[in-house]
């Protein structure tokens, strides 16, 4: 399996695009400190869909119960999973 090396900026850009598309909102609203449920009005199904998209995109396993509340949390978690691959 080829190793994927991405910067947090690249990961954020991907997370931002997927979250904006999934939630049908402007990408500019998806900031690092945005709270997924509070600021972006995502419900549990939205979060599940975003995580599924990210799992497919990065070929990693994400556990939604990892204390992920902000976009920064998602980026950090994806980075940690990619580093562990």
N, C-alpha and C positions, 0 to 999 in steps of 0.2 A: 504494500500500500504506500502510495507516495505521501510524503509528509507535507502538511499544509502549514506554511509559515505566514502568518498575517499579523500586521500591526493592529493595535487596538483601534486605531483610526479606521482601518479597513473593515474590521469587525463591526464597528459602530455604523459605518455606512451601510453595511448589509442589514444589520438589525433595524436601522432606521427605515430603510426601504421596505423591508418585509412588514414591519409594524404599521407603517403608514398605509401600505396597500391593504393589509388585513383589516385595519380599523377604518379605512376609507377616510383618512385625514391627510392634511398637508404635512409633508415630511419635516417642515420647519418646526412643527409642534413636537416632534419626537426628538427631544434633547436628552443629554446624558442624565440630567437630574429630574426628568419627568417621571412621575409615579405612574406606573402602567395602568392601575385601576382608577386612581383618583384623578390624575391630570389628563389621561388619555381616554378615560371612560371605557376601559376594556372590562368585559365581564370574564368569568372563568373560561367560557368557551373560546373567547378571543385569545386569551393567554395560551390556552391549549393549542389553538391553531398556529399562533406565532411560534411557539416552541417546536411544534411539528415541522414547520417550514425550516426553522433553523437547524433541526436535527438532520433533515434531508440535505440542506445546503452544505453544512459542514461535516456531515457523516459522523455525528457524535450522538451521545445519549444525554438528554437533559432531564433533570428531575425538577418539575415545576415547584416542588415544595422546598427548594433550597434557600428560602428566605429572599427570593427575588422580588423586589418591589419597584425598583427603578430601572430605567434603561441602562444605567451604569452597571447595576447588578448583573443584568443579562450579558452585557459586553464582557465583564470580568469573568463570569461563569463560563461563557463560550471560550474565552482565551485560556482559562484553566483547563477545560476539557481538551482543547486543541493541543496544548502543551503536553498533556498526558498521553496523547495518541502515539 
